[in-house]
Amino acid sequence: MKLICPECKNDVDLVNYPNLAKDNIVECDMCGITLMITDMEGEEVTAEIVDEGK
């Protein structure tokens, strides 16, 4: 699965989230922003910003 951070445009490392599902919260390891998974279709994952982070 692949998630692009809407803030910094880098790939979010999803290795730490093996049971990823809709409405889960993940953090971008590049910019620290908190994201909520909104859709998972095939290999593409989309998310919205929940908290601006660090």
N, C-alpha and C positions, 0 to 999 in steps of 0.2 A: 504494500500500500504506500501511497505517496501523498504527502501533505505539504503544500507550499505556504509558508507564513504570509498572511496578508499584509503584515507590517514591514518586514525586512526582505521579503521575497526569497528567502533561503529555504531549503528543504528542512522540515522538522523531523528529527530523529524519533521514529515511532518504536524503536527497539524496546524501550522501557514500558510500552503499553501493549502487551501481547493479546489482551482480550478487549481490544478497542471496539467501542460501540457508539451509536448515536447518543448525544448528550453527555459523553465523557469529557472531562477537562484535561487538556494537555498543555505543556509549556514549551515554547520555542527555546531551544538551548542556545541560540545565537543572540536573540534580543531580549529574552526573558518574558515576553508577552504571554498571557494566559489565554488559551483558545478553547472554545467549546465545539465539539464535533457536531456539524449540522447535517451532513449527508455522507454516505459511503456507498459509492456506486462503482463496482469493479475494483480497479486498483486506485481510483481517484477518491481522495477524501477532501471534503470541504469543511471549513470551520469559520466561526465568527469570533471577534475579539470580545473577551469577557473583562479583562483587566489589562491596563497598559504596561504592567510589569515594573522592572527595575529602573 
